[in-house]
């Protein structure tokens, strides 16, 4: 198998979710190498492949063990390696918009990330909310509703068919499920569409079965 993807805990690792979901939902074969954040060998196992020392990492064994790190770079690489999968929209203008949305998600929404960290198995309604977080939520909802209104006739995802943009907002979907902020109907409908994806269900079920409690990712619960 040509591709290897190094990921962290499925319960917590939002960065890992994006390329994993993209690969799985697109039907691209890969080896999954899951590394627990509490594993004392975590760093050394990642450094074997990437000097950045962080997950996710994609290794292409068919191309002399080419290493691609960072979730956005991995998504771009997969789109180039598998053009037949149409991971970006075919239209140039829509593709530019999709890249803009992914870049904003990749670099922005700092308050949401800090206060509502991804925790797939938890249900913490009301936790993490403040005015700055609400501003991030409002911007995300505006993006979702704008994109869905333009492309809804072609399918239920942000650009009609599932693609990189949906994979990049997938961790937000899990965050909204965990913290249950008030959302308008359109955002809730998109959330349910994403949560019903076979790959999202697979990730969620695996996260539920993890027995590792990572203190740094649990600001609202005590260690058992």
N, C-alpha and C positions, 0 to 999 in steps of 0.2 A: 504494500500500500504506500503510495507516494507521499502523502501529507501526514504530518504529525502535528497535533495541536496540544500545547501545554496550557492547562487551565488551573485555577485555584478552586476553592470550595464553591460548590454550586449554590449553597445557601447565601453566600455573601458577595461573590465576585462578579460584579456588574460588568467589568471590563472583559472578563472571560466569556460571559454570556453572548456578547454580540457576535464574535466570529463563530462560536460553536453553533449558535442558532442559524446563522447564515449557511454554514456548511450542511447542517442536518436538514434544514428545510429545503435547501436547493438539491439535496440528494447527491452531494459530493462526498465520496468516500474519504475517510481519514482515521488515523489512530488517535484516540483520546488518551492523553496522559494527565491524570488529575493529581495535583500536588496539594496536600493539606497545608493550610497556613500555619498550623501548630507543629508541623513536622520540623524537627531541628535540622533536617537536611534540605528543607525547602529551597533555601538560597543557593546552595551548592548544586542542586539538581537543575535549577533554572539557569545558573551560570554556565552549566555544561554547554548550553546552546546559545544563550544571549548574555552579553556583558551588561545589559541594562538591569538584569536581575529581577525582572518583574514579569508577571503573566498578564495577558496571553502572549504566547510565542508560537509562530507557525514555522515548521521546518519542512522544506520540500526536498525529499530524499531523491526525487528524480532529477533534481537540478543541483547536484553536488552538495546536498544538505544546505541549500540556501536558507538563511534564517531571516524571517520577517517578524518584527516586533511592533507593538502598538496596534490597537484594535482597528483604527482607521486605515493604517497602512496595510494591514492584513486584508481588510475588505477590498481595498483598491487592487491588491495583488490577485485576489480571487476573481474579481471582475475581469481582469485582464487575462488570467489563465483560463477562465471558463466563460468566454463571451456568449456562448450558446445559452447560458443560464439567465441572461438579461437581468443581472443583479442591480444595475442602474437602469433608469428609464431609457428607452431607445431614442426619444426626442431630445435634441441637444439642450433646448431651453429647460425642459423638465429635469434633465440630468444636472444642469447647473443649480437648479433650485434644490434638488435632492442633496447634492453635495453641500450646499450652504446650510441646509437643515442639519445634516450630520455633523458638520464642523461646529455649528452652534451648540449642538448637544455634547459634542466631544470636549469642547473647551469651556462651556458656560454652565449656568445653573448651579453655582457654587453653594448657595444656601440650601437648596434642595438636597444636594449630595451630602452636605455636612450634617444636616438635621434629620434627614430621612434616608439613611443608608439602606442599601438593598438587604433585605432579610426575608427570603422567600417563605420560610416556614412560620414566621411570626405573624401575629395579628395584634397590632398596636394602634387602634384607632385613636386619633387625637394627639398622639405623641409627635413631637418634632415641629409642630406648627408655630410659625410666627409670621409677622407681616412680610418680611423679606422672602420667606419660603412661599407665601401666597403669591408674591409677584412672579416667582419662577413658575409656579403652577399655572398662573394666568397666561403667561407667555407660551407655555407648552400647549395648553388647551387651545389658544388662538392658532398656533401652528397646525395642530391636528385638524381643527375644524376648517381652516382655510384650505389645506391640502385635500382633505376628504371632500369638501364641497366641489372642488375642481375636477376630481377624478373618480367620484363615486360610481359613475355609470360603467366604469371598466373593472370594478372589483371593490372589495371591502377594505383595502389597505391604503396607505397614505398616497400612493401613486397608482392605485388600482390593483396591480398585482403585488405580491409580497416582494420586498427587495431590501437593499442595504439600509434605507431610511427606517424601515420597520424594525430591523435588527438593532439599530442604534437607539431606538426609543423603547425597546423591550424591557430594559431595567427599570425605566420609569413606570411601565405598566405594573411590574411587580411591586414597586414602591407604593403606588396608589392602592394596590390591593392590600398591602400591609397596613398603611397608615390611614386609609379611608378618608381622604379629604373630600369635601363637597365638590362634585363635578357635574357639568351639564350633561344632558342626555347624549349628545354627540360623542363626547369624550368617553362616556361610560360604554357606549356601543362599540367604539373602537377597542377599548380595553377588553371587552368580552370576546371580540373577534380574535384578538391576539392571544388571550388566555386559552382559547379553544384550539389553537394550533397544535398539531401533534408534537412538534418539537418543543414547544413551550410546556406542554403537559409532561413530556419526558423529563425535561430539566427540573420542573417543579417536583415531580415524584422523587427524583434522585436527591434533590435538596432536602426533602422531608425525611429521607432515610439517613442523612448524615448525622452522626452523633458527636460532632466536634463543636465546641463552644469557643468561639474566638472573641475574647474579651474586648478587643479594640473595635469590633464591629457590633457590639451589644451595649449601646449607651443607655438602654431603657430596661434591661433585664439583668439580674444577678446570675453569676455562674452557679450551676447546680451543685 
